[in-house]
Amino acid sequence: MKTAFRTLFIVAAMSALVFAGCNKDGPQGPQGPAGRDATVYYSEWFSPTAWSGGSGDWFFEATAPDLTQGIVENGVVLAYAWLANDTYEGSSVRPLPAYAVGANWSFLIHQYGSIEFTSDMFAPPLTSGNKFRFIAIPGTIQALKSGTSGKKTEQELKSMSYKEVCTLYNIPE
């Protein structure tokens, strides 16, 4: 009888411990760092060595191995231009697409692993003085997943200034 009572007591005590550990309102461990669960990729500033195309349709291509299918299809790619003789809201850095220095400037990703910058100037754009950069944010980044609790949607990221995006992702300017 004593053995049965002890066994019942041990089973009851173990059950109480197991169920106490499963309480969803009970104590929890420390929260991990918010919004940084994958790498944000960014290029250095670079200038084109030459523009291809013709009047009203200029472009140059840059190798961008970080622009993988996963990032392009599920993340956000932001591009910026630093154009000679341009002043934009106290800075010369413009988010693309943009109209500046008498022309439209934009970018496209026509194949994974490269990025193409475009301009519709009549004359070829400058190769020196014009600089370009991209920032690639994978879709797995917590700060991209929803617009609540300080997290940013794709549209919110695209409307942020260059400086704000660099600050958000700790990117050196």
PyMOL commands that set and color helices and strands:
alter all, ss='L'
color gray80, all
select helices_A, chain A and resi 2-21+69-74+142-145+154-159+162-168
alter helices_A, ss='H'
color red, helices_A
select strands_A, chain A and resi 41-42+52-54+57-63+76-82+93-95+98-100+103-108+114-119+131-137
alter strands_A, ss='S'
color yellow, strands_A
deselect
rebuild
show_as cartoon
